[in-house]
């Protein structure tokens, strides 16, 4: 069962009213993405649901709707899009590739991150599998260069398998030396595992998901480590895969699985606090991530073209300082929300 913090321990890093306003005003300005030399917007469009993954998200996304969302992304002030080879078994990348080809390439200044993935049938993270993953991404996206590639979900194998001779990291490093990929990051779930990889100093960014939200803050030690080391943090799923966006009664799922009653009830309490302050719960959930100086960019899954502007509007909404300690008083989890997902 997730652990709930005592209210006395439920604190957030202090922010002044001026700094909150600055965040709102700068919601589409760019930030350095670690040591890569890239400048990215604080909001990154997450393309996992665009791969049509009803088994994960409990809804489908038709192709034309997905293509319209990708076009809206490229036309917006946002300059960062996140996908993976395994999303929809290549469907997310394929759809993005259709629009890239329509445009004759990525827009100037736009950053596209994808992920090297295991074999979905065997769970293999071998060097040969990562060659297939990278080559497949290049083909589906219609590109000859991948700007950023994360190693994806290493919790399905061992550290030694990823980092050993002939493994996934060595394969990506060879692609980097050849100029086929630009930079290498790490994207996964368990926080202690991610910290072990980041401590090697070999990764310029980390992507964490569902572990730094209004509901769960288990990623706190990782964010501290990355801030100290100058490693970029992409904080994905600020809505907990949907419950903080749609509400606990409309979408009672957290971290891509049915939410336990404790999380559903806590979300109701968070929603009640937001109602007291006349603030949309979804805006508070988004800005909780945006306002943290340790987070470089917040990855928000979007499935409709209008969601792009709506997300920008939510980021710009001015929220009262008093909201944050009131939300903290509800408490939050510090244990892995996916600890039992794959058992």
TIKELO-79921 format. One record per atom (N, C-alpha, C): x, y, z; residue in three letters. Coordinates in steps of 0.02 Angstrom, whole numbers, padded with zeros to 5 digits, always signed. Example, Ala and Ser with C-alpha at 12.3 -4.5 7.8 and 13.67 -1.06 7.14 Angstrom:
BEGIN
+00660-00284+00390ALA +00615-00225+00390ALA +00660-00165+00390ALA +00642-00112+00354SER +00684-00053+00357SER +00645+00002+00394SER 
***
This chain:
BEGIN
+00043-00060+00000UNK +00000+00000+00000UNK +00044+00062+00000UNK +00029+00113-00041UNK +00071+00173-00042UNK +00075+00205+00026UNK +00132+00234+00039UNK +00144+00266+00103UNK +00123+00339+00100UNK +00088+00362+00149UNK +00066+00431+00152UNK +00111+00469+00201UNK +00136+00524+00179UNK +00179+00565+00222UNK +00137+00599+00275UNK +00167+00610+00334UNK +00135+00653+00384UNK +00129+00723+00356UNK +00076+00758+00375UNK +00067+00825+00349UNK +00124+00871+00368UNK +00155+00858+00425UNK +00211+00900+00447UNK +00270+00894+00400UNK +00275+00836+00365UNK +00331+00826+00319UNK +00313+00845+00248UNK +00250+00861+00237UNK +00228+00876+00169UNK +00242+00949+00152UNK +00302+00961+00128UNK +00323+01029+00111UNK +00344+01033+00039UNK +00340+01093+00011UNK +00367+01105-00055UNK +00419+01158-00050UNK +00463+01161-00100UNK +00514+01213-00101UNK +00480+01281-00107UNK +00500+01328-00065UNK +00465+01393-00065UNK +00473+01428-00131UNK +00418+01460-00153UNK +00418+01500-00213UNK +00385+01567-00196UNK +00413+01620-00219UNK +00383+01685-00207UNK +00329+01697-00259UNK +00285+01745-00245UNK +00233+01762-00293UNK +00264+01786-00358UNK +00320+01822-00352UNK +00354+01846-00411UNK +00381+01789-00453UNK +00409+01738-00420UNK +00437+01682-00458UNK +00382+01641-00492UNK +00324+01635-00459UNK +00268+01601-00490UNK +00244+01638-00552UNK +00241+01705-00546UNK +00221+01745-00604UNK +00271+01737-00660UNK +00335+01736-00641UNK +00387+01728-00693UNK +00379+01662-00729UNK +00363+01609-00691UNK +00352+01545-00723UNK +00295+01548-00772UNK +00240+01582-00753UNK +00183+01588-00798UNK +00202+01627-00860UNK +00238+01681-00850UNK +00256+01723-00906UNK +00307+01690-00951UNK +00347+01645-00923UNK +00399+01613-00962UNK +00380+01541-00981UNK +00316+01526-00980UNK +00295+01457-00991UNK +00313+01431-01061UNK +00328+01476-01108UNK +00349+01452-01174UNK +00421+01475-01190UNK +00456+01503-01141UNK +00527+01517-01152UNK +00567+01453-01146UNK +00629+01456-01166UNK +00669+01394-01170UNK +00720+01391-01113UNK +00740+01329-01097UNK +00788+01316-01044UNK +00842+01269-01071UNK +00902+01274-01045UNK +00955+01226-01065UNK +00935+01155-01045UNK +00943+01109-01092UNK +00928+01039-01078UNK +00993+01004-01058UNK +01010+01013-00994UNK +01073+00985-00968UNK +01132+01013-01006UNK +01178+00968-01023UNK +01240+00988-01057UNK +01237+00977-01133UNK +01176+00966-01160UNK +01169+00948-01230UNK +01180+01006-01278UNK +01169+01067-01253UNK +01169+01125-01297UNK +01100+01140-01325UNK +01051+01094-01313UNK +00983+01106-01335UNK +00949+01156-01288UNK +00904+01195-01315UNK +00861+01238-01276UNK +00789+01214-01287UNK +00755+01195-01232UNK +00689+01166-01238UNK +00638+01205-01197UNK +00576+01202-01219UNK +00522+01234-01182UNK +00506+01193-01119UNK +00481+01226-01066UNK +00465+01190-01004UNK +00409+01140-01011UNK +00372+01142-01066UNK +00321+01092-01080UNK +00343+01053-01142UNK +00343+00988-01136UNK +00359+00942-01191UNK +00296+00901-01206UNK +00280+00893-01269UNK +00221+00853-01287UNK +00240+00779-01286UNK +00204+00741-01246UNK +00215+00669-01242UNK +00173+00633-01294UNK +00205+00591-01334UNK +00171+00559-01391UNK +00155+00486-01379UNK +00159+00462-01317UNK +00141+00392-01305UNK +00069+00378-01324UNK +00020+00417-01301UNK -00050+00401-01319UNK -00064+00409-01394UNK -00022+00448-01429UNK -00031+00456-01501UNK -00016+00391-01539UNK +00015+00343-01505UNK +00028+00279-01535UNK -00030+00231-01532UNK -00088+00256-01507UNK -00149+00215-01501UNK -00136+00155-01457UNK -00134+00167-01391UNK -00116+00115-01343UNK -00173+00106-01292UNK -00230+00078-01313UNK -00287+00072-01267UNK -00273+00026-01208UNK -00226-00021-01216UNK -00210-00065-01160UNK -00175-00028-01104UNK -00143+00028-01120UNK -00108+00069-01070UNK -00151+00126-01045UNK -00185+00161-01092UNK -00220+00222-01073UNK -00296+00213-01068UNK -00321+00156-01087UNK -00393+00140-01084UNK -00434+00181-01133UNK -00403+00206-01186UNK -00439+00238-01241UNK -00395+00235-01303UNK -00427+00241-01361UNK -00392+00239-01425UNK -00386+00310-01453UNK -00338+00318-01498UNK -00328+00382-01533UNK -00325+00368-01608UNK -00377+00386-01646UNK -00376+00375-01718UNK -00318+00412-01752UNK -00297+00385-01808UNK -00238+00413-01841UNK -00246+00487-01860UNK -00302+00505-01890UNK -00310+00575-01911UNK -00309+00623-01852UNK -00337+00602-01796UNK -00334+00643-01735UNK -00262+00650-01711UNK -00226+00595-01714UNK -00155+00598-01693UNK -00115+00644-01739UNK -00125+00638-01804UNK -00088+00680-01852UNK -00104+00754-01841UNK -00168+00769-01828UNK -00187+00839-01815UNK -00153+00865-01752UNK -00146+00822-01701UNK -00112+00843-01639UNK -00038+00856-01651UNK -00007+00814-01691UNK +00064+00823-01707UNK +00074+00888-01747UNK +00030+00900-01794UNK +00035+00963-01834UNK +00027+01023-01788UNK -00021+01019-01741UNK -00032+01075-01695UNK +00029+01085-01650UNK +00062+01032-01632UNK +00123+01037-01591UNK +00177+01074-01629UNK +00190+01054-01691UNK +00242+01086-01731UNK +00226+01159-01746UNK +00162+01177-01747UNK +00142+01246-01761UNK +00140+01290-01699UNK +00150+01260-01640UNK +00143+01296-01577UNK +00209+01325-01554UNK +00209+01364-01499UNK +00271+01389-01470UNK +00314+01334-01438UNK +00285+01276-01426UNK +00323+01221-01396UNK +00373+01193-01446UNK +00430+01171-01420UNK +00482+01146-01467UNK +00510+01078-01447UNK +00471+01039-01409UNK +00497+00976-01383UNK +00442+00923-01388UNK +00459+00866-01419UNK +00412+00811-01428UNK +00448+00747-01407UNK +00412+00705-01368UNK +00441+00645-01338UNK +00403+00584-01362UNK +00439+00535-01389UNK +00408+00473-01411UNK +00453+00414-01393UNK +00438+00356-01420UNK +00479+00296-01407UNK +00465+00244-01460UNK +00513+00202-01473UNK +00505+00149-01523UNK +00448+00102-01505UNK +00438+00090-01440UNK +00390+00040-01419UNK +00319+00067-01412UNK +00309+00133-01415UNK +00242+00161-01408UNK +00198+00140-01467UNK +00148+00099-01452UNK +00106+00072-01505UNK +00145+00026-01552UNK +00199-00003-01527UNK +00243-00046-01567UNK +00265-00010-01631UNK +00285+00053-01623UNK +00310+00093-01678UNK +00259+00141-01707UNK +00196+00135-01687UNK +00143+00176-01716UNK +00151+00250-01700UNK +00173+00267-01639UNK +00183+00337-01622UNK +00236+00368-01667UNK +00293+00335-01675UNK +00345+00360-01719UNK +00322+00364-01792UNK +00285+00313-01814UNK +00262+00313-01883UNK +00217+00373-01898UNK +00172+00388-01852UNK +00127+00445-01861UNK +00166+00511-01860UNK +00213+00517-01814UNK +00255+00577-01813UNK +00293+00584-01879UNK +00319+00528-01903UNK +00356+00528-01966UNK +00314+00552-02025UNK +00250+00535-02025UNK +00206+00559-02079UNK +00206+00635-02082UNK +00200+00667-02024UNK +00197+00740-02022UNK +00266+00770-02036UNK +00319+00739-02012UNK +00386+00764-02028UNK +00397+00764-02103UNK +00376+00712-02137UNK +00384+00708-02209UNK +00341+00761-02244UNK +00280+00772-02219UNK +00237+00825-02247UNK +00272+00893-02245UNK +00308+00904-02190UNK +00340+00970-02179UNK +00409+00974-02211UNK +00433+00919-02237UNK +00500+00919-02266UNK +00555+00918-02213UNK +00539+00895-02153UNK +00588+00891-02099UNK +00561+00924-02036UNK +00598+00916-01982UNK +00580+00948-01919UNK +00585+01024-01925UNK +00540+01061-01893UNK +00546+01134-01893UNK +00613+01156-01862UNK +00638+01213-01884UNK +00700+01239-01856UNK +00693+01248-01781UNK +00743+01226-01744UNK +00743+01234-01672UNK +00701+01184-01634UNK +00671+01137-01669UNK +00628+01087-01636UNK +00670+01028-01615UNK +00656+01002-01554UNK +00692+00945-01527UNK +00644+00885-01522UNK +00666+00830-01551UNK +00627+00767-01548UNK +00668+00715-01510UNK +00640+00690-01457UNK +00672+00637-01418UNK +00634+00572-01429UNK +00671+00517-01439UNK +00641+00452-01441UNK +00679+00406-01394UNK +00661+00342-01394UNK +00691+00296-01346UNK +00709+00231-01379UNK +00767+00205-01361UNK +00787+00138-01381UNK +00752+00088-01336UNK +00722+00037-01367UNK +00679-00008-01328UNK +00699-00081-01333UNK +00677-00118-01283UNK +00686-00190-01281UNK +00643-00223-01335UNK +00657-00286-01349UNK +00614-00325-01392UNK +00548-00339-01355UNK +00491-00320-01383UNK +00428-00328-01346UNK +00409-00400-01334UNK +00437-00447-01372UNK +00420-00517-01363UNK +00466-00553-01315UNK +00530-00536-01316UNK +00579-00572-01275UNK +00606-00531-01217UNK +00593-00464-01216UNK +00620-00418-01166UNK +00696-00410-01173UNK +00724-00429-01230UNK +00796-00424-01239UNK +00818-00351-01245UNK +00872-00333-01208UNK +00904-00268-01213UNK +00973-00274-01245UNK +00982-00325-01286UNK +01047-00337-01316UNK +01068-00280-01362UNK +01132-00278-01377UNK +01156-00229-01425UNK +01123-00236-01492UNK +01112-00297-01514UNK +01080-00309-01578UNK +01008-00283-01578UNK +00974-00292-01522UNK +00905-00267-01517UNK +00905-00190-01520UNK +00954-00158-01488UNK +00956-00085-01490UNK +00976-00059-01558UNK +01014-00097-01596UNK +01026-00078-01666UNK +00961-00080-01704UNK +00921-00132-01694UNK +00856-00137-01729UNK +00811-00079-01707UNK +00813-00063-01643UNK +00770-00010-01617UNK +00788+00057-01649UNK +00852+00074-01650UNK +00875+00138-01678UNK +00860+00140-01753UNK +00877+00087-01789UNK +00865+00086-01861UNK +00790+00091-01877UNK +00750+00059-01837UNK +00678+00063-01846UNK +00652+00133-01834UNK +00679+00167-01783UNK +00658+00235-01769UNK +00676+00282-01827UNK +00735+00275-01852UNK +00757+00316-01908UNK +00710+00307-01968UNK +00692+00245-01982UNK +00649+00231-02039UNK +00579+00258-02029UNK +00550+00246-01969UNK +00481+00268-01957UNK +00476+00344-01956UNK +00526+00377-01927UNK +00525+00450-01922UNK +00547+00484-01987UNK +00579+00447-02031UNK +00603+00476-02093UNK +00661+00523-02083UNK +00704+00507-02035UNK +00761+00550-02018UNK +00826+00511-02028UNK +00881+00548-02036UNK +00947+00515-02039UNK +00987+00530-01976UNK +00956+00564-01928UNK +00990+00582-01866UNK +00937+00587-01811UNK +00951+00558-01753UNK +00907+00562-01695UNK +00940+00608-01644UNK +00907+00663-01628UNK +00937+00712-01583UNK +00948+00686-01513UNK +00899+00650-01487UNK +00904+00625-01419UNK +00873+00556-01414UNK +00910+00509-01383UNK +00885+00441-01375UNK +00895+00420-01302UNK +00840+00404-01269UNK +00843+00376-01201UNK +00847+00300-01206UNK +00879+00269-01157UNK +00871+00198-01145UNK +00807+00190-01105UNK +00760+00150-01129UNK +00692+00151-01104UNK +00676+00090-01060UNK +00649+00104-01001UNK +00624+00053-00955UNK +00675-00001-00938UNK +00734+00019-00914UNK +00785-00032-00896UNK +00767-00074-00837UNK +00710-00059-00804UNK +00688-00102-00749UNK +00672-00173-00771UNK +00667-00183-00837UNK +00653-00250-00863UNK +00715-00292-00874UNK +00773-00266-00854UNK +00835-00305-00858UNK +00881-00283-00802UNK +00946-00295-00808UNK +00993-00278-00755UNK +01039-00221-00777UNK +01068-00189-00728UNK +01117-00136-00741UNK +01175-00163-00782UNK +01198-00222-00765UNK +01254-00252-00800UNK +01237-00267-00873UNK +01175-00287-00886UNK +01154-00301-00954UNK +01153-00237-00996UNK +01130-00183-00967UNK +01127-00118-01003UNK +01197-00090-01014UNK +01239-00091-00963UNK +01302-00055-00964UNK +01362-00098-00984UNK +01352-00164-00989UNK +01408-00208-01003UNK +01429-00207-01076UNK +01485-00241-01092UNK +01510-00244-01161UNK +01457-00270-01209UNK +01449-00236-01265UNK +01401-00257-01314UNK +01329-00244-01297UNK +01317-00207-01242UNK +01249-00195-01219UNK +01218-00133-01250UNK +01161-00114-01223UNK +01122-00059-01251UNK +01161+00007-01250UNK +01193+00023-01193UNK +01229+00086-01190UNK +01286+00089-01239UNK +01325+00036-01243UNK +01382+00036-01289UNK +01358+00044-01361UNK +01303+00012-01378UNK +01275+00018-01445UNK +01256+00091-01460UNK +01221+00123-01413UNK +01202+00193-01424UNK +01262+00238-01426UNK +01312+00223-01387UNK +01373+00264-01388UNK +01407+00260-01456UNK +01408+00201-01486UNK +01437+00194-01553UNK +01397+00235-01604UNK +01331+00234-01598UNK +01291+00276-01643UNK +01306+00350-01632UNK +01317+00369-01570UNK +01334+00438-01555UNK +01401+00457-01586UNK +01450+00413-01581UNK +01516+00425-01610UNK +01512+00432-01686UNK +01464+00398-01717UNK +01454+00402-01789UNK +01413+00462-01810UNK +01385+00498-01762UNK +01344+00556-01778UNK +01272+00539-01795UNK +01252+00477-01784UNK +01184+00456-01800UNK +01135+00476-01745UNK +01158+00476-01683UNK +01118+00505-01629UNK +01160+00559-01595UNK +01124+00606-01564UNK +01158+00663-01534UNK +01177+00652-01461UNK +01129+00630-01421UNK +01141+00624-01349UNK +01102+00565-01321UNK +01125+00541-01263UNK +01097+00481-01232UNK +01071+00497-01163UNK +01009+00475-01149UNK +00980+00484-01083UNK +00952+00418-01056UNK +00921+00423-00998UNK +00893+00365-00965UNK +00820+00380-00947UNK +00775+00334-00964UNK +00704+00344-00950UNK +00675+00280-00920UNK +00645+00287-00861UNK +00618+00227-00830UNK +00576+00242-00769UNK +00567+00190-00729UNK +00522+00195-00672UNK +00556+00200-00604UNK +00580+00144-00576UNK +00606+00144-00508UNK +00661+00196-00496UNK +00653+00235-00444UNK +00697+00292-00434UNK +00768+00272-00415UNK +00776+00224-00370UNK +00843+00203-00350UNK +00882+00177-00411UNK +00847+00141-00455UNK +00878+00116-00516UNK +00901+00173-00560UNK +00858+00223-00571UNK +00877+00280-00613UNK +00936+00317-00583UNK +00938+00325-00518UNK +00993+00360-00485UNK +01060+00323-00497UNK +01058+00258-00496UNK +01120+00219-00508UNK +01148+00235-00577UNK +01104+00239-00627UNK +01127+00256-00694UNK +01153+00328-00697UNK +01117+00375-00668UNK +01137+00445-00671UNK +01204+00455-00636UNK +01216+00419-00582UNK +01278+00426-00545UNK +01340+00406-00586UNK +01330+00371-00641UNK +01388+00354-00684UNK +01416+00415-00720UNK +01375+00468-00725UNK +01396+00528-00761UNK +01394+00521-00837UNK +01363+00468-00862UNK +01363+00453-00933UNK +01299+00475-00969UNK +01250+00502-00931UNK +01186+00520-00960UNK +01172+00594-00948UNK +01151+00629-01001UNK +01140+00701-00996UNK +01070+00719-00973UNK +01024+00671-00973UNK +00956+00684-00951UNK +00924+00620-00925UNK +00874+00629-00883UNK +00835+00573-00858UNK +00762+00591-00866UNK +00722+00541-00885UNK +00650+00550-00887UNK +00618+00504-00836UNK +00578+00534-00791UNK +00542+00497-00741UNK +00468+00509-00752UNK +00426+00462-00733UNK +00354+00470-00746UNK +00313+00447-00687UNK +00259+00484-00673UNK +00211+00467-00620UNK +00240+00468-00550UNK +00302+00492-00543UNK +00335+00489-00478UNK +00352+00559-00451UNK +00328+00610-00486UNK +00332+00678-00457UNK +00269+00716-00477UNK +00218+00705-00437UNK +00152+00734-00450UNK +00123+00757-00383UNK +00063+00785-00386UNK +00028+00803-00324UNK +00014+00742-00281UNK +00013+00684-00312UNK -00005+00622-00276UNK +00057+00584-00252UNK +00110+00584-00291UNK +00169+00543-00277UNK +00233+00583-00288UNK +00277+00583-00238UNK +00339+00622-00243UNK +00400+00577-00230UNK +00396+00515-00251UNK +00451+00469-00240UNK +00513+00489-00279UNK +00506+00532-00329UNK +00564+00551-00370UNK +00606+00607-00338UNK +00587+00631-00281UNK +00624+00686-00249UNK +00699+00675-00246UNK +00724+00616-00223UNK +00797+00606-00220UNK +00829+00609-00289UNK +00796+00585-00340UNK +00822+00588-00408UNK +00827+00660-00432UNK +00776+00700-00419UNK +00777+00770-00439UNK +00834+00807-00404UNK +00845+00792-00340UNK +00900+00823-00304UNK +00967+00804-00335UNK +00976+00740-00350UNK +01039+00716-00380UNK +01052+00750-00447UNK +01002+00752-00490UNK +01010+00782-00556UNK +01025+00856-00552UNK +00992+00890-00506UNK +01005+00961-00496UNK +01078+00973-00476UNK +01103+00930-00433UNK +01172+00935-00410UNK +01222+00921-00466UNK +01205+00873-00510UNK +01252+00851-00563UNK +01244+00889-00628UNK +01193+00931-00634UNK +01181+00966-00696UNK +01149+00923-00750UNK +01113+00872-00729UNK +01078+00827-00775UNK +01007+00852-00784UNK +00984+00856-00847UNK +00916+00878-00861UNK +00865+00828-00835UNK +00807+00853-00812UNK +00753+00811-00790UNK +00691+00824-00833UNK +00667+00771-00864UNK +00602+00773-00899UNK +00552+00738-00854UNK +00506+00776-00825UNK +00457+00747-00779UNK +00393+00732-00817UNK +00380+00669-00828UNK +00324+00648-00870UNK +00264+00628-00828UNK +00205+00633-00858UNK +00142+00613-00828UNK +00125+00654-00766UNK +00125+00721-00770UNK +00108+00761-00711UNK +00036+00751-00688UNK -00006+00723-00733UNK -00075+00708-00714UNK -00084+00637-00690UNK -00029+00602-00679UNK -00033+00533-00655UNK -00068+00487-00704UNK -00057+00499-00768UNK -00087+00463-00825UNK -00160+00478-00834UNK -00186+00529-00798UNK -00254+00553-00812UNK -00298+00571-00754UNK -00286+00542-00695UNK -00332+00553-00639UNK -00333+00626-00616UNK -00276+00660-00622UNK -00273+00730-00600UNK -00297+00779-00654UNK -00309+00753-00713UNK -00335+00794-00767UNK -00411+00787-00773UNK -00435+00725-00770UNK -00506+00712-00780UNK -00545+00706-00715UNK -00509+00696-00660UNK -00542+00688-00596UNK -00549+00614-00578UNK -00551+00599-00513UNK -00551+00529-00491UNK -00615+00491-00508UNK -00670+00525-00517UNK -00732+00490-00532UNK -00738+00475-00607UNK -00708+00517-00648UNK -00710+00506-00721UNK -00656+00459-00745UNK -00599+00458-00710UNK -00541+00419-00734UNK -00500+00397-00673UNK -00521+00343-00642UNK -00490+00320-00580UNK -00430+00274-00595UNK -00381+00303-00629UNK -00320+00265-00646UNK -00260+00308-00629UNK -00208+00275-00602UNK -00145+00309-00588UNK -00088+00265-00611UNK -00040+00295-00645UNK +00018+00258-00670UNK -00003+00199-00714UNK -00052+00211-00758UNK -00072+00163-00810UNK -00105+00101-00782UNK -00136+00106-00724UNK -00171+00050-00694UNK -00227+00077-00650UNK -00273+00034-00632UNK -00327+00055-00588UNK -00298+00082-00523UNK -00322+00140-00502UNK -00296+00171-00442UNK -00326+00139-00380UNK -00286+00126-00328UNK -00314+00101-00265UNK -00359+00154-00234UNK -00404+00132-00192UNK -00453+00178-00162UNK -00419+00235-00124UNK -00361+00221-00094UNK -00325+00272-00057UNK -00306+00331-00102UNK -00284+00315-00163UNK -00265+00368-00210UNK -00327+00404-00236UNK -00380+00367-00249UNK -00442+00398-00273UNK -00468+00447-00220UNK -00468+00427-00157UNK -00492+00471-00104UNK -00447+00532-00095UNK -00382+00521-00100UNK -00336+00577-00093UNK -00346+00627-00150UNK -00359+00602-00210UNK -00370+00647-00267UNK -00434+00687-00256UNK -00484+00656-00227UNK -00546+00693-00211UNK -00531+00751-00163UNK -00488+00738-00115UNK -00469+00791-00068UNK -00430+00846-00102UNK -00385+00827-00147UNK -00347+00878-00185UNK -00395+00920-00227UNK -00444+00887-00258UNK -00493+00923-00299UNK -00534+00971-00256UNK -00551+00950-00195UNK -00589+00992-00150UNK -00550+01055-00130UNK -00485+01045-00118UNK -00443+01103-00102UNK -00440+01151-00160UNK -00431+01125-00219UNK -00430+01168-00278UNK -00496+01205-00287UNK -00550+01172-00273UNK -00615+01204-00279UNK -00622+01262-00230UNK -00594+01254-00170UNK -00596+01308-00121UNK -00560+01370-00147UNK -00507+01360-00185UNK -00469+01416-00212UNK -00491+01435-00283UNK -00545+01404-00307UNK -00570+01417-00374UNK -00516+01405-00427UNK -00481+01349-00420UNK -00426+01331-00464UNK -00440+01263-00495UNK -00432+01254-00560UNK -00441+01188-00589UNK -00387+01140-00563UNK -00407+01080-00544UNK -00359+01031-00520UNK -00305+01018-00572UNK -00323+01016-00635UNK -00275+01003-00689UNK -00222+01057-00692UNK -00241+01120-00679UNK -00192+01175-00680UNK -00143+01168-00622UNK -00168+01150-00564UNK -00124+01140-00506UNK -00076+01082-00518UNK -00101+01028-00548UNK -00059+00970-00562UNK -00003+00987-00610UNK -00019+01025-00662UNK +00032+01045-00710UNK +00083+01092-00679UNK +00058+01143-00645UNK +00104+01193-00618UNK +00145+01168-00559UNK +00121+01116-00525UNK +00162+01084-00473UNK +00229+01063-00502UNK +00229+01036-00562UNK +00291+01015-00595UNK +00328+01075-00624UNK +00292+01119-00657UNK +00324+01176-00691UNK +00360+01222-00642UNK +00335+01228-00582UNK +00363+01278-00535UNK +00425+01252-00499UNK +00442+01188-00506UNK +00500+01161-00471UNK +00563+01174-00512UNK +00612+01210-00484UNK +00672+01227-00521UNK +00715+01167-00540UNK +00703+01109-00510UNK +00741+01050-00527UNK +00716+01016-00590UNK +00656+01033-00612UNK +00625+01003-00671UNK +00640+01046-00732UNK +00673+01017-00781UNK +00689+01054-00842UNK +00629+01062-00887UNK +00593+01007-00898UNK +00534+01008-00941UNK +00484+00957-00915UNK +00420+00972-00925UNK +00366+00929-00902UNK +00333+00898-00963UNK +00332+00832-00965UNK +00306+00796-01024UNK +00232+00782-01013UNK +00191+00812-01057UNK +00119+00807-01051UNK +00091+00770-01112UNK +00060+00714-01100UNK +00029+00677-01155UNK -00030+00715-01184UNK -00033+00720-01249UNK -00087+00756-01282UNK -00114+00714-01340UNK -00180+00714-01349UNK -00211+00672-01400UNK -00258+00710-01445UNK -00268+00774-01433UNK -00311+00815-01476UNK -00275+00881-01491UNK -00283+00909-01550UNK -00246+00969-01567UNK -00260+01028-01520UNK -00322+01033-01496UNK -00338+01089-01452UNK -00304+01084-01384UNK -00280+01024-01367UNK -00246+01016-01302UNK -00181+01056-01298UNK -00150+01070-01354UNK -00087+01107-01353UNK -00098+01177-01324UNK -00145+01214-01352UNK -00158+01281-01326UNK -00189+01279-01257UNK -00232+01230-01244UNK -00260+01224-01177UNK -00206+01214-01124UNK -00155+01175-01141UNK -00100+01163-01094UNK -00061+01227-01082UNK -00048+01265-01135UNK -00015+01330-01127UNK -00056+01376-01083UNK -00121+01376-01091UNK -00164+01418-01050UNK -00162+01397-00977UNK -00162+01332-00965UNK -00157+01307-00896UNK -00091+01328-00863UNK -00038+01326-00902UNK +00028+01345-00876UNK +00030+01419-00859UNK -00007+01460-00895UNK -00005+01532-00885UNK -00054+01557-00832UNK -00098+01513-00809UNK -00148+01533-00760UNK -00114+01550-00694UNK -00130+01608-00666UNK -00099+01629-00603UNK -00135+01595-00545UNK -00097+01559-00504UNK -00125+01523-00447UNK -00101+01556-00383UNK -00143+01557-00332UNK -00125+01590-00269UNK -00071+01551-00231UNK -00026+01588-00198UNK +00027+01557-00160UNK -00001+01510-00106UNK -00058+01529-00078UNK -00087+01490-00023UNK -00110+01421-00044UNK -00117+01411-00109UNK -00141+01346-00134UNK -00093+01290-00117UNK -00028+01303-00124UNK +00021+01249-00121UNK +00026+01217-00051UNK +00031+01256+00003UNK +00031+01223+00069UNK -00035+01188+00084UNK -00090+01213+00058UNK -00154+01179+00069UNK -00155+01112+00033UNK -00127+01108-00027UNK -00122+01044-00062UNK -00074+00997-00026UNK -00018+01025-00002UNK +00030+00984+00035UNK -00001+00952+00096UNK -00047+00987+00128UNK -00078+00962+00189UNK -00118+00899+00177UNK -00137+00886+00115UNK -00173+00824+00099UNK -00127+00763+00106UNK -00062+00774+00097UNK -00013+00720+00100UNK +00001+00690+00031UNK +00052+00648+00028UNK +00072+00619-00036UNK +00110+00554-00024UNK +00115+00514-00077UNK +00150+00450-00073UNK +00224+00459-00087UNK +00265+00415-00059UNK +00337+00415-00071UNK +00362+00347-00095UNK +00316+00301-00106UNK +00336+00235-00130UNK +00321+00228-00204UNK +00352+00179-00236UNK +00345+00169-00308UNK +00273+00153-00326UNK +00241+00194-00369UNK +00172+00180-00386UNK +00162+00120-00432UNK +00217+00095-00461UNK +00213+00037-00505UNK +00244-00025-00474UNK +00253-00025-00409UNK +00288-00080-00377UNK +00256-00148-00391UNK +00190-00149-00399UNK +00156-00212-00411UNK +00125-00217-00480UNK +00141-00169-00524UNK +00107-00167-00589UNK +00123-00228-00633UNK +00185-00251-00633UNK +00205-00303-00679UNK +00209-00371-00646UNK +00182-00377-00585UNK +00184-00441-00550UNK +00124-00485-00568UNK 
***
